[in-house]
Amino acid sequence: MVHFRNIVTRPPCAASRDPWARAGIEPRLEDVLADPLVHQIMRYDQVTESALRSVIGRAQARLRSTACCRCAA
């Protein structure tokens, strides 16, 4: 019987070294907004950074107000 996991070994990709490459961990907003590609997409969609920050701020406030006491701690 052949065990394929022993035959094919790949080095970990560069992205796996980034903390947000794992599920559940996200990059900081500042890191996302520093990405030129994000700015290109925002220009295409006609979204300003201030408008995006405003939407994110409102969503954060709404999430904080509805979080259970375990989550808010």
mmCIF file of the N, C-alpha and C atoms, coordinates in Angstrom:
data_MODEL
# 
_entry.id   MODEL 
# 
loop_
_atom_site.group_PDB 
_atom_site.id 
_atom_site.type_symbol 
_atom_site.label_atom_id 
_atom_site.label_alt_id 
_atom_site.label_comp_id 
_atom_site.label_asym_id 
_atom_site.label_entity_id 
_atom_site.label_seq_id 
_atom_site.pdbx_PDB_ins_code 
_atom_site.Cartn_x 
_atom_site.Cartn_y 
_atom_site.Cartn_z 
_atom_site.occupancy 
_atom_site.B_iso_or_equiv 
_atom_site.pdbx_formal_charge 
_atom_site.auth_seq_id 
_atom_site.auth_comp_id 
_atom_site.auth_asym_id 
_atom_site.auth_atom_id 
_atom_site.pdbx_PDB_model_num 
ATOM 1   N N  . MET A 1 1  ? 0.847   -1.177 0.000  1.00 0.00 ? 1  MET A N  1 
ATOM 2   C CA . MET A 1 1  ? 0.000   0.000  0.000  1.00 0.00 ? 1  MET A CA 1 
ATOM 3   C C  . MET A 1 1  ? 0.895   1.244  0.000  1.00 0.00 ? 1  MET A C  1 
ATOM 4   N N  . VAL A 1 2  ? 0.549   2.211  -0.837 1.00 0.00 ? 2  VAL A N  1 
ATOM 5   C CA . VAL A 1 2  ? 1.319   3.442  -0.958 1.00 0.00 ? 2  VAL A CA 1 
ATOM 6   C C  . VAL A 1 2  ? 0.649   4.533  -0.128 1.00 0.00 ? 2  VAL A C  1 
ATOM 7   N N  . HIS A 1 3  ? 1.440   5.213  0.652  1.00 0.00 ? 3  HIS A N  1 
ATOM 8   C CA . HIS A 1 3  ? 0.942   6.340  1.435  1.00 0.00 ? 3  HIS A CA 1 
ATOM 9   C C  . HIS A 1 3  ? 1.379   7.622  0.744  1.00 0.00 ? 3  HIS A C  1 
ATOM 10  N N  . PHE A 1 4  ? 0.429   8.313  0.109  1.00 0.00 ? 4  PHE A N  1 
ATOM 11  C CA . PHE A 1 4  ? 0.754   9.489  -0.675 1.00 0.00 ? 4  PHE A CA 1 
ATOM 12  C C  . PHE A 1 4  ? 1.320   10.628 0.163  1.00 0.00 ? 4  PHE A C  1 
ATOM 13  N N  . ARG A 1 5  ? 0.898   10.727 1.390  1.00 0.00 ? 5  ARG A N  1 
ATOM 14  C CA . ARG A 1 5  ? 1.407   11.835 2.192  1.00 0.00 ? 5  ARG A CA 1 
ATOM 15  C C  . ARG A 1 5  ? 2.906   11.723 2.414  1.00 0.00 ? 5  ARG A C  1 
ATOM 16  N N  . ASN A 1 6  ? 3.452   10.521 2.297  1.00 0.00 ? 6  ASN A N  1 
ATOM 17  C CA . ASN A 1 6  ? 4.889   10.346 2.440  1.00 0.00 ? 6  ASN A CA 1 
ATOM 18  C C  . ASN A 1 6  ? 5.628   10.626 1.133  1.00 0.00 ? 6  ASN A C  1 
ATOM 19  N N  . ILE A 1 7  ? 4.936   10.584 0.017  1.00 0.00 ? 7  ILE A N  1 
ATOM 20  C CA . ILE A 1 7  ? 5.572   10.775 -1.285 1.00 0.00 ? 7  ILE A CA 1 
ATOM 21  C C  . ILE A 1 7  ? 5.669   12.257 -1.635 1.00 0.00 ? 7  ILE A C  1 
ATOM 22  N N  . VAL A 1 8  ? 4.581   12.971 -1.459 1.00 0.00 ? 8  VAL A N  1 
ATOM 23  C CA . VAL A 1 8  ? 4.543   14.371 -1.864 1.00 0.00 ? 8  VAL A CA 1 
ATOM 24  C C  . VAL A 1 8  ? 4.707   15.252 -0.639 1.00 0.00 ? 8  VAL A C  1 
ATOM 25  N N  . THR A 1 9  ? 5.774   15.995 -0.608 1.00 0.00 ? 9  THR A N  1 
ATOM 26  C CA . THR A 1 9  ? 5.956   16.961 0.458  1.00 0.00 ? 9  THR A CA 1 
ATOM 27  C C  . THR A 1 9  ? 6.183   18.321 -0.179 1.00 0.00 ? 9  THR A C  1 
ATOM 28  N N  . ARG A 1 10 ? 5.484   19.289 0.298  1.00 0.00 ? 10 ARG A N  1 
ATOM 29  C CA . ARG A 1 10 ? 5.616   20.641 -0.222 1.00 0.00 ? 10 ARG A CA 1 
ATOM 30  C C  . ARG A 1 10 ? 6.102   21.550 0.893  1.00 0.00 ? 10 ARG A C  1 
ATOM 31  N N  . PRO A 1 11 ? 6.967   22.469 0.539  1.00 0.00 ? 11 PRO A N  1 
ATOM 32  C CA . PRO A 1 11 ? 7.358   23.435 1.571  1.00 0.00 ? 11 PRO A CA 1 
ATOM 33  C C  . PRO A 1 11 ? 6.184   24.341 1.875  1.00 0.00 ? 11 PRO A C  1 
ATOM 34  N N  . PRO A 1 12 ? 6.095   24.834 3.086  1.00 0.00 ? 12 PRO A N  1 
ATOM 35  C CA . PRO A 1 12 ? 4.981   25.735 3.409  1.00 0.00 ? 12 PRO A CA 1 
ATOM 36  C C  . PRO A 1 12 ? 5.056   26.979 2.531  1.00 0.00 ? 12 PRO A C  1 
ATOM 37  N N  . CYS A 1 13 ? 3.908   27.442 2.083  1.00 0.00 ? 13 CYS A N  1 
ATOM 38  C CA . CYS A 1 13 ? 3.888   28.629 1.237  1.00 0.00 ? 13 CYS A CA 1 
ATOM 39  C C  . CYS A 1 13 ? 4.215   29.859 2.080  1.00 0.00 ? 13 CYS A C  1 
ATOM 40  N N  . ALA A 1 14 ? 4.613   30.912 1.411  1.00 0.00 ? 14 ALA A N  1 
ATOM 41  C CA . ALA A 1 14 ? 4.978   32.141 2.112  1.00 0.00 ? 14 ALA A CA 1 
ATOM 42  C C  . ALA A 1 14 ? 3.794   32.703 2.892  1.00 0.00 ? 14 ALA A C  1 
ATOM 43  N N  . ALA A 1 15 ? 2.594   32.539 2.349  1.00 0.00 ? 15 ALA A N  1 
ATOM 44  C CA . ALA A 1 15 ? 1.411   33.087 3.016  1.00 0.00 ? 15 ALA A CA 1 
ATOM 45  C C  . ALA A 1 15 ? 1.166   32.439 4.373  1.00 0.00 ? 15 ALA A C  1 
ATOM 46  N N  . SER A 1 16 ? 1.586   31.187 4.550  1.00 0.00 ? 16 SER A N  1 
ATOM 47  C CA . SER A 1 16 ? 1.335   30.511 5.823  1.00 0.00 ? 16 SER A CA 1 
ATOM 48  C C  . SER A 1 16 ? 2.138   31.133 6.955  1.00 0.00 ? 16 SER A C  1 
ATOM 49  N N  . ARG A 1 17 ? 3.149   31.929 6.625  1.00 0.00 ? 17 ARG A N  1 
ATOM 50  C CA . ARG A 1 17 ? 3.910   32.611 7.667  1.00 0.00 ? 17 ARG A CA 1 
ATOM 51  C C  . ARG A 1 17 ? 3.210   33.880 8.131  1.00 0.00 ? 17 ARG A C  1 
ATOM 52  N N  . ASP A 1 18 ? 2.251   34.364 7.366  1.00 0.00 ? 18 ASP A N  1 
ATOM 53  C CA . ASP A 1 18 ? 1.508   35.553 7.747  1.00 0.00 ? 18 ASP A CA 1 
ATOM 54  C C  . ASP A 1 18 ? 0.428   35.166 8.746  1.00 0.00 ? 18 ASP A C  1 
ATOM 55  N N  . PRO A 1 19 ? 0.245   35.942 9.810  1.00 0.00 ? 19 PRO A N  1 
ATOM 56  C CA . PRO A 1 19 ? -0.744  35.558 10.826 1.00 0.00 ? 19 PRO A CA 1 
ATOM 57  C C  . PRO A 1 19 ? -2.166  35.467 10.281 1.00 0.00 ? 19 PRO A C  1 
ATOM 58  N N  . TRP A 1 20 ? -2.499  36.229 9.248  1.00 0.00 ? 20 TRP A N  1 
ATOM 59  C CA . TRP A 1 20 ? -3.869  36.191 8.727  1.00 0.00 ? 20 TRP A CA 1 
ATOM 60  C C  . TRP A 1 20 ? -4.066  35.097 7.700  1.00 0.00 ? 20 TRP A C  1 
ATOM 61  N N  . ALA A 1 21 ? -3.043  34.287 7.431  1.00 0.00 ? 21 ALA A N  1 
ATOM 62  C CA . ALA A 1 21 ? -3.181  33.173 6.487  1.00 0.00 ? 21 ALA A CA 1 
ATOM 63  C C  . ALA A 1 21 ? -3.974  32.031 7.122  1.00 0.00 ? 21 ALA A C  1 
ATOM 64  N N  . ARG A 1 22 ? -4.051  32.018 8.449  1.00 0.00 ? 22 ARG A N  1 
ATOM 65  C CA . ARG A 1 22 ? -4.814  30.985 9.137  1.00 0.00 ? 22 ARG A CA 1 
ATOM 66  C C  . ARG A 1 22 ? -6.244  31.464 9.330  1.00 0.00 ? 22 ARG A C  1 
ATOM 67  N N  . ALA A 1 23 ? -7.155  30.544 9.328  1.00 0.00 ? 23 ALA A N  1 
ATOM 68  C CA . ALA A 1 23 ? -8.573  30.884 9.505  1.00 0.00 ? 23 ALA A CA 1 
ATOM 69  C C  . ALA A 1 23 ? -8.784  31.566 10.845 1.00 0.00 ? 23 ALA A C  1 
ATOM 70  N N  . GLY A 1 24 ? -9.615  32.591 10.833 1.00 0.00 ? 24 GLY A N  1 
ATOM 71  C CA . GLY A 1 24 ? -9.970  33.258 12.071 1.00 0.00 ? 24 GLY A CA 1 
ATOM 72  C C  . GLY A 1 24 ? -9.102  34.447 12.428 1.00 0.00 ? 24 GLY A C  1 
ATOM 73  N N  . ILE A 1 25 ? -7.991  34.635 11.735 1.00 0.00 ? 25 ILE A N  1 
ATOM 74  C CA . ILE A 1 25 ? -7.127  35.770 12.019 1.00 0.00 ? 25 ILE A CA 1 
ATOM 75  C C  . ILE A 1 25 ? -7.158  36.691 10.810 1.00 0.00 ? 25 ILE A C  1 
ATOM 76  N N  . GLU A 1 26 ? -7.408  37.952 11.044 1.00 0.00 ? 26 GLU A N  1 
ATOM 77  C CA . GLU A 1 26 ? -7.526  38.909 9.953  1.00 0.00 ? 26 GLU A CA 1 
ATOM 78  C C  . GLU A 1 26 ? -6.425  39.951 10.046 1.00 0.00 ? 26 GLU A C  1 
ATOM 79  N N  . PRO A 1 27 ? -6.055  40.523 8.908  1.00 0.00 ? 27 PRO A N  1 
ATOM 80  C CA . PRO A 1 27 ? -5.066  41.605 8.959  1.00 0.00 ? 27 PRO A CA 1 
ATOM 81  C C  . PRO A 1 27 ? -5.683  42.852 9.595  1.00 0.00 ? 27 PRO A C  1 
ATOM 82  N N  . ARG A 1 28 ? -4.832  43.708 10.121 1.00 0.00 ? 28 ARG A N  1 
ATOM 83  C CA . ARG A 1 28 ? -5.317  44.971 10.685 1.00 0.00 ? 28 ARG A CA 1 
ATOM 84  C C  . ARG A 1 28 ? -5.858  45.837 9.556  1.00 0.00 ? 28 ARG A C  1 
ATOM 85  N N  . LEU A 1 29 ? -6.820  46.668 9.857  1.00 0.00 ? 29 LEU A N  1 
ATOM 86  C CA . LEU A 1 29 ? -7.409  47.564 8.864  1.00 0.00 ? 29 LEU A CA 1 
ATOM 87  C C  . LEU A 1 29 ? -6.335  48.443 8.240  1.00 0.00 ? 29 LEU A C  1 
ATOM 88  N N  . GLU A 1 30 ? -5.397  48.901 9.048  1.00 0.00 ? 30 GLU A N  1 
ATOM 89  C CA . GLU A 1 30 ? -4.310  49.747 8.530  1.00 0.00 ? 30 GLU A CA 1 
ATOM 90  C C  . GLU A 1 30 ? -3.495  49.012 7.473  1.00 0.00 ? 30 GLU A C  1 
ATOM 91  N N  . ASP A 1 31 ? -3.273  47.706 7.676  1.00 0.00 ? 31 ASP A N  1 
ATOM 92  C CA . ASP A 1 31 ? -2.526  46.912 6.693  1.00 0.00 ? 31 ASP A CA 1 
ATOM 93  C C  . ASP A 1 31 ? -3.314  46.753 5.398  1.00 0.00 ? 31 ASP A C  1 
ATOM 94  N N  . VAL A 1 32 ? -4.609  46.542 5.522  1.00 0.00 ? 32 VAL A N  1 
ATOM 95  C CA . VAL A 1 32 ? -5.458  46.399 4.331  1.00 0.00 ? 32 VAL A CA 1 
ATOM 96  C C  . VAL A 1 32 ? -5.473  47.703 3.547  1.00 0.00 ? 32 VAL A C  1 
ATOM 97  N N  . LEU A 1 33 ? -5.644  48.816 4.262  1.00 0.00 ? 33 LEU A N  1 
ATOM 98  C CA . LEU A 1 33 ? -5.725  50.108 3.591  1.00 0.00 ? 33 LEU A CA 1 
ATOM 99  C C  . LEU A 1 33 ? -4.380  50.586 3.064  1.00 0.00 ? 33 LEU A C  1 
ATOM 100 N N  . ALA A 1 34 ? -3.305  49.942 3.458  1.00 0.00 ? 34 ALA A N  1 
ATOM 101 C CA . ALA A 1 34 ? -1.989  50.288 2.915  1.00 0.00 ? 34 ALA A CA 1 
ATOM 102 C C  . ALA A 1 34 ? -1.709  49.558 1.598  1.00 0.00 ? 34 ALA A C  1 
ATOM 103 N N  . ASP A 1 35 ? -2.577  48.633 1.234  1.00 0.00 ? 35 ASP A N  1 
ATOM 104 C CA . ASP A 1 35 ? -2.388  47.836 0.018  1.00 0.00 ? 35 ASP A CA 1 
ATOM 105 C C  . ASP A 1 35 ? -2.832  48.629 -1.216 1.00 0.00 ? 35 ASP A C  1 
ATOM 106 N N  . PRO A 1 36 ? -1.946  48.825 -2.193 1.00 0.00 ? 36 PRO A N  1 
ATOM 107 C CA . PRO A 1 36 ? -2.312  49.579 -3.395 1.00 0.00 ? 36 PRO A CA 1 
ATOM 108 C C  . PRO A 1 36 ? -3.460  48.938 -4.180 1.00 0.00 ? 36 PRO A C  1 
ATOM 109 N N  . LEU A 1 37 ? -3.563  47.637 -4.153 1.00 0.00 ? 37 LEU A N  1 
ATOM 110 C CA . LEU A 1 37 ? -4.648  46.959 -4.860 1.00 0.00 ? 37 LEU A CA 1 
ATOM 111 C C  . LEU A 1 37 ? -5.998  47.322 -4.245 1.00 0.00 ? 37 LEU A C  1 
ATOM 112 N N  . VAL A 1 38 ? -6.044  47.423 -2.947 1.00 0.00 ? 38 VAL A N  1 
ATOM 113 C CA . VAL A 1 38 ? -7.278  47.819 -2.268 1.00 0.00 ? 38 VAL A CA 1 
ATOM 114 C C  . VAL A 1 38 ? -7.673  49.225 -2.719 1.00 0.00 ? 38 VAL A C  1 
ATOM 115 N N  . HIS A 1 39 ? -6.687  50.116 -2.829 1.00 0.00 ? 39 HIS A N  1 
ATOM 116 C CA . HIS A 1 39 ? -6.982  51.480 -3.283 1.00 0.00 ? 39 HIS A CA 1 
ATOM 117 C C  . HIS A 1 39 ? -7.476  51.492 -4.728 1.00 0.00 ? 39 HIS A C  1 
ATOM 118 N N  . GLN A 1 40 ? -6.932  50.628 -5.555 1.00 0.00 ? 40 GLN A N  1 
ATOM 119 C CA . GLN A 1 40 ? -7.416  50.529 -6.939 1.00 0.00 ? 40 GLN A CA 1 
ATOM 120 C C  . GLN A 1 40 ? -8.879  50.108 -6.973 1.00 0.00 ? 40 GLN A C  1 
ATOM 121 N N  . ILE A 1 41 ? -9.215  49.101 -6.184 1.00 0.00 ? 41 ILE A N  1 
ATOM 122 C CA . ILE A 1 41 ? -10.594 48.611 -6.138 1.00 0.00 ? 41 ILE A CA 1 
ATOM 123 C C  . ILE A 1 41 ? -11.519 49.695 -5.578 1.00 0.00 ? 41 ILE A C  1 
ATOM 124 N N  . MET A 1 42 ? -11.058 50.397 -4.553 1.00 0.00 ? 42 MET A N  1 
ATOM 125 C CA . MET A 1 42 ? -11.867 51.468 -3.986 1.00 0.00 ? 42 MET A CA 1 
ATOM 126 C C  . MET A 1 42 ? -12.115 52.570 -5.019 1.00 0.00 ? 42 MET A C  1 
ATOM 127 N N  . ARG A 1 43 ? -11.087 52.925 -5.793 1.00 0.00 ? 43 ARG A N  1 
ATOM 128 C CA . ARG A 1 43 ? -11.274 53.936 -6.841 1.00 0.00 ? 43 ARG A CA 1 
ATOM 129 C C  . ARG A 1 43 ? -12.280 53.455 -7.881 1.00 0.00 ? 43 ARG A C  1 
ATOM 130 N N  . TYR A 1 44 ? -12.156 52.193 -8.290 1.00 0.00 ? 44 TYR A N  1 
ATOM 131 C CA . TYR A 1 44 ? -13.073 51.629 -9.280 1.00 0.00 ? 44 TYR A CA 1 
ATOM 132 C C  . TYR A 1 44 ? -14.509 51.671 -8.759 1.00 0.00 ? 44 TYR A C  1 
ATOM 133 N N  . ASP A 1 45 ? -14.677 51.340 -7.473 1.00 0.00 ? 45 ASP A N  1 
ATOM 134 C CA . ASP A 1 45 ? -16.011 51.316 -6.863 1.00 0.00 ? 45 ASP A CA 1 
ATOM 135 C C  . ASP A 1 45 ? -16.458 52.692 -6.369 1.00 0.00 ? 45 ASP A C  1 
ATOM 136 N N  . GLN A 1 46 ? -15.598 53.693 -6.527 1.00 0.00 ? 46 GLN A N  1 
ATOM 137 C CA . GLN A 1 46 ? -15.874 55.061 -6.085 1.00 0.00 ? 46 GLN A CA 1 
ATOM 138 C C  . GLN A 1 46 ? -16.173 55.120 -4.588 1.00 0.00 ? 46 GLN A C  1 
ATOM 139 N N  . VAL A 1 47 ? -15.331 54.444 -3.817 1.00 0.00 ? 47 VAL A N  1 
ATOM 140 C CA . VAL A 1 47 ? -15.448 54.428 -2.363 1.00 0.00 ? 47 VAL A CA 1 
ATOM 141 C C  . VAL A 1 47 ? -14.247 55.160 -1.789 1.00 0.00 ? 47 VAL A C  1 
ATOM 142 N N  . THR A 1 48 ? -14.499 56.141 -0.938 1.00 0.00 ? 48 THR A N  1 
ATOM 143 C CA . THR A 1 48 ? -13.397 56.856 -0.307 1.00 0.00 ? 48 THR A CA 1 
ATOM 144 C C  . THR A 1 48 ? -12.992 56.150 0.982  1.00 0.00 ? 48 THR A C  1 
ATOM 145 N N  . GLU A 1 49 ? -11.758 56.408 1.409  1.00 0.00 ? 49 GLU A N  1 
ATOM 146 C CA . GLU A 1 49 ? -11.288 55.798 2.648  1.00 0.00 ? 49 GLU A CA 1 
ATOM 147 C C  . GLU A 1 49 ? -12.121 56.274 3.834  1.00 0.00 ? 49 GLU A C  1 
ATOM 148 N N  . SER A 1 50 ? -12.487 57.542 3.841  1.00 0.00 ? 50 SER A N  1 
ATOM 149 C CA . SER A 1 50 ? -13.289 58.059 4.965  1.00 0.00 ? 50 SER A CA 1 
ATOM 150 C C  . SER A 1 50 ? -14.677 57.417 5.005  1.00 0.00 ? 50 SER A C  1 
ATOM 151 N N  . ALA A 1 51 ? -15.269 57.187 3.842  1.00 0.00 ? 51 ALA A N  1 
ATOM 152 C CA . ALA A 1 51 ? -16.581 56.522 3.810  1.00 0.00 ? 51 ALA A CA 1 
ATOM 153 C C  . ALA A 1 51 ? -16.462 55.080 4.303  1.00 0.00 ? 51 ALA A C  1 
ATOM 154 N N  . LEU A 1 52 ? -15.410 54.409 3.897  1.00 0.00 ? 52 LEU A N  1 
ATOM 155 C CA . LEU A 1 52 ? -15.197 53.024 4.326  1.00 0.00 ? 52 LEU A CA 1 
ATOM 156 C C  . LEU A 1 52 ? -14.978 52.959 5.836  1.00 0.00 ? 52 LEU A C  1 
ATOM 157 N N  . ARG A 1 53 ? -14.148 53.873 6.348  1.00 0.00 ? 53 ARG A N  1 
ATOM 158 C CA . ARG A 1 53 ? -13.901 53.896 7.801  1.00 0.00 ? 53 ARG A CA 1 
ATOM 159 C C  . ARG A 1 53 ? -15.195 54.200 8.568  1.00 0.00 ? 53 ARG A C  1 
ATOM 160 N N  . SER A 1 54 ? -16.034 55.048 8.017  1.00 0.00 ? 54 SER A N  1 
ATOM 161 C CA . SER A 1 54 ? -17.301 55.378 8.663  1.00 0.00 ? 54 SER A CA 1 
ATOM 162 C C  . SER A 1 54 ? -18.211 54.151 8.744  1.00 0.00 ? 54 SER A C  1 
ATOM 163 N N  . VAL A 1 55 ? -18.316 53.413 7.656  1.00 0.00 ? 55 VAL A N  1 
ATOM 164 C CA . VAL A 1 55 ? -19.139 52.194 7.634  1.00 0.00 ? 55 VAL A CA 1 
ATOM 165 C C  . VAL A 1 55 ? -18.594 51.169 8.621  1.00 0.00 ? 55 VAL A C  1 
ATOM 166 N N  . ILE A 1 56 ? -17.292 51.000 8.630  1.00 0.00 ? 56 ILE A N  1 
ATOM 167 C CA . ILE A 1 56 ? -16.669 50.033 9.547  1.00 0.00 ? 56 ILE A CA 1 
ATOM 168 C C  . ILE A 1 56 ? -16.900 50.459 10.992 1.00 0.00 ? 56 ILE A C  1 
ATOM 169 N N  . GLY A 1 57 ? -16.763 51.750 11.284 1.00 0.00 ? 57 GLY A N  1 
ATOM 170 C CA . GLY A 1 57 ? -16.994 52.254 12.640 1.00 0.00 ? 57 GLY A CA 1 
ATOM 171 C C  . GLY A 1 57 ? -18.408 52.004 13.113 1.00 0.00 ? 57 GLY A C  1 
ATOM 172 N N  . ARG A 1 58 ? -19.385 52.258 12.228 1.00 0.00 ? 58 ARG A N  1 
ATOM 173 C CA . ARG A 1 58 ? -20.787 52.003 12.594 1.00 0.00 ? 58 ARG A CA 1 
ATOM 174 C C  . ARG A 1 58 ? -21.032 50.517 12.829 1.00 0.00 ? 58 ARG A C  1 
ATOM 175 N N  . ALA A 1 59 ? -20.447 49.670 12.003 1.00 0.00 ? 59 ALA A N  1 
ATOM 176 C CA . ALA A 1 59 ? -20.617 48.220 12.176 1.00 0.00 ? 59 ALA A CA 1 
ATOM 177 C C  . ALA A 1 59 ? -19.987 47.761 13.487 1.00 0.00 ? 59 ALA A C  1 
ATOM 178 N N  . GLN A 1 60 ? -18.808 48.298 13.816 1.00 0.00 ? 60 GLN A N  1 
ATOM 179 C CA . GLN A 1 60 ? -18.162 47.936 15.080 1.00 0.00 ? 60 GLN A CA 1 
ATOM 180 C C  . GLN A 1 60 ? -19.027 48.350 16.266 1.00 0.00 ? 60 GLN A C  1 
ATOM 181 N N  . ALA A 1 61 ? -19.574 49.563 16.208 1.00 0.00 ? 61 ALA A N  1 
ATOM 182 C CA . ALA A 1 61 ? -20.422 50.044 17.303 1.00 0.00 ? 61 ALA A CA 1 
ATOM 183 C C  . ALA A 1 61 ? -21.659 49.166 17.446 1.00 0.00 ? 61 ALA A C  1 
ATOM 184 N N  . ARG A 1 62 ? -22.268 48.794 16.336 1.00 0.00 ? 62 ARG A N  1 
ATOM 185 C CA . ARG A 1 62 ? -23.456 47.940 16.383 1.00 0.00 ? 62 ARG A CA 1 
ATOM 186 C C  . ARG A 1 62 ? -23.104 46.568 16.958 1.00 0.00 ? 62 ARG A C  1 
ATOM 187 N N  . LEU A 1 63 ? -21.960 46.018 16.553 1.00 0.00 ? 63 LEU A N  1 
ATOM 188 C CA . LEU A 1 63 ? -21.552 44.713 17.089 1.00 0.00 ? 63 LEU A CA 1 
ATOM 189 C C  . LEU A 1 63 ? -21.267 44.792 18.583 1.00 0.00 ? 63 LEU A C  1 
ATOM 190 N N  . ARG A 1 64 ? -20.621 45.880 19.013 1.00 0.00 ? 64 ARG A N  1 
ATOM 191 C CA . ARG A 1 64 ? -20.341 46.037 20.450 1.00 0.00 ? 64 ARG A CA 1 
ATOM 192 C C  . ARG A 1 64 ? -21.635 46.142 21.253 1.00 0.00 ? 64 ARG A C  1 
ATOM 193 N N  . SER A 1 65 ? -22.627 46.823 20.708 1.00 0.00 ? 65 SER A N  1 
ATOM 194 C CA . SER A 1 65 ? -23.866 47.028 21.462 1.00 0.00 ? 65 SER A CA 1 
ATOM 195 C C  . SER A 1 65 ? -24.714 45.758 21.548 1.00 0.00 ? 65 SER A C  1 
ATOM 196 N N  . THR A 1 66 ? -24.503 44.817 20.648 1.00 0.00 ? 66 THR A N  1 
ATOM 197 C CA . THR A 1 66 ? -25.294 43.586 20.666 1.00 0.00 ? 66 THR A CA 1 
ATOM 198 C C  . THR A 1 66 ? -24.514 42.382 21.167 1.00 0.00 ? 66 THR A C  1 
ATOM 199 N N  . ALA A 1 67 ? -23.238 42.571 21.514 1.00 0.00 ? 67 ALA A N  1 
ATOM 200 C CA . ALA A 1 67 ? -22.405 41.447 21.970 1.00 0.00 ? 67 ALA A CA 1 
ATOM 201 C C  . ALA A 1 67 ? -22.833 41.006 23.360 1.00 0.00 ? 67 ALA A C  1 
ATOM 202 N N  . CYS A 1 68 ? -22.735 39.702 23.588 1.00 0.00 ? 68 CYS A N  1 
ATOM 203 C CA . CYS A 1 68 ? -23.032 39.177 24.930 1.00 0.00 ? 68 CYS A CA 1 
ATOM 204 C C  . CYS A 1 68 ? -21.886 39.561 25.869 1.00 0.00 ? 68 CYS A C  1 
ATOM 205 N N  . CYS A 1 69 ? -22.102 39.441 27.172 1.00 0.00 ? 69 CYS A N  1 
ATOM 206 C CA . CYS A 1 69 ? -21.072 39.872 28.110 1.00 0.00 ? 69 CYS A CA 1 
ATOM 207 C C  . CYS A 1 69 ? -19.779 39.063 27.969 1.00 0.00 ? 69 CYS A C  1 
ATOM 208 N N  . ARG A 1 70 ? -19.845 37.807 27.558 1.00 0.00 ? 70 ARG A N  1 
ATOM 209 C CA . ARG A 1 70 ? -18.632 37.015 27.345 1.00 0.00 ? 70 ARG A CA 1 
ATOM 210 C C  . ARG A 1 70 ? -17.809 37.588 26.198 1.00 0.00 ? 70 ARG A C  1 
ATOM 211 N N  . CYS A 1 71 ? -18.484 38.010 25.112 1.00 0.00 ? 71 CYS A N  1 
ATOM 212 C CA . CYS A 1 71 ? -17.794 38.508 23.930 1.00 0.00 ? 71 CYS A CA 1 
ATOM 213 C C  . CYS A 1 71 ? -17.230 39.905 24.143 1.00 0.00 ? 71 CYS A C  1 
ATOM 214 N N  . ALA A 1 72 ? -17.903 40.720 24.938 1.00 0.00 ? 72 ALA A N  1 
ATOM 215 C CA . ALA A 1 72 ? -17.485 42.104 25.138 1.00 0.00 ? 72 ALA A CA 1 
ATOM 216 C C  . ALA A 1 72 ? -16.301 42.221 26.075 1.00 0.00 ? 72 ALA A C  1 
ATOM 217 N N  . ALA A 1 73 ? -16.022 41.174 26.833 1.00 0.00 ? 73 ALA A N  1 
ATOM 218 C CA . ALA A 1 73 ? -14.935 41.239 27.820 1.00 0.00 ? 73 ALA A CA 1 
ATOM 219 C C  . ALA A 1 73 ? -13.585 41.252 27.179 1.00 0.00 ? 73 ALA A C  1 
# 
